[in-house]
Amino acid sequence: MIWRWLVNALAVAAATFLVPGIYITNSSTGAQVLAVIAVAAVLGALNAVVKPIFTILTGCLVILTFGLFLIVINAIMLLAASWIMSWFGGAWHVEGFWPAAVLGSLVISVVSLVLGMFEPQGRRNYGNSPERYR
């Protein structure tokens, strides 16, 4: 779980520094790191609670576009995270849907995919299978 949070934070940082229209208004490095960590937490909560609802409600569009509509849903999640961060005086902003949120969702998806490949494998639970005793 902490690994996923770290991956999301690094992906958000990559999108913040690569995509024009996604930016942090804090000037100090420590404040920028805290803002990225907070955005990763907010984005993780949105992806856990709101994104499945959106995906189910737009399931026909997701299937019809062979999953490409998920980019739109991810962009909406980025805009929602920016909106939530503004409630708390957050310093992380997404300027608009196109191109900032869409490109940001693509960058976050690619970085998460690449970094997710390096996820450490935890202990396996074999139960009562013969593999348990090897």
Secondary structure, DSSP 8 states (H G I E B T S, - for coil): -HHHHHHHHHHHHHHHHHSTTEEE---SHHHHHHHHHHHHHHHHHHHHHHHHHHHHHTHHHHHHTTTTHHHHHHHHHHHHHHHHHHHTT-SEEE--IIIIIHHHHHHHHHHHHHHHTT--------TTSGGGG-
